[in-house]
Amino acid sequence: MPSVLKTSLAACALALTALAPLAHAQSALPTINLNAGMYAIHAEVADNPAARERGLMYRQNMPANAGMLFVFEDKAGHCFWMKNTNLPLSIAFLADDGSIVNIEDMAPQTEDNHCPRAAVRYALEMNKGWFAQKGIKPGAKIGGLPALK
């Protein structure tokens, strides 16, 4: 094998090794199984400032029944935007009892604010249209939420 090719392959292997922790860090969040009626949801849990800030940024895809649950310490009007987020998403803002306050569709790579209509401590992001496709509307409940601290 020519030395230039060996050097190029070694550089690629080194680059992949350097990127591996970043890929793993993106999936290192704890997960939880939730439900919306008969529909199962496997959600990553973003329950600290760093995880909430990162959210689903830079992801290229997300499985059909997967999502990200954001958990906040304080009940407030926690707004979301899509800067550096490549996936079109729908977000459900959830009351403490799991009932959906409102659902918003969010376009990728935008800085438009998407806010709850009431103060909340939970928000659930899913692939865009997931809630509508399942007939899930405001007032429906998401079950299995983690206990609030």
Protein Blocks (a to p, Z undefined) as FASTA:
>chain_A
ZZklmmmmmmmmmmmmmmmmmmmmmmmpccddddehjaccdddddfbfklmmnmmghiab
dcfkbccddddfbdcdddddfehiabdcddddddfkopafbdcdddehiabdcddfbdcf
bdcdddehklmmnopaehiacehiacdZZ
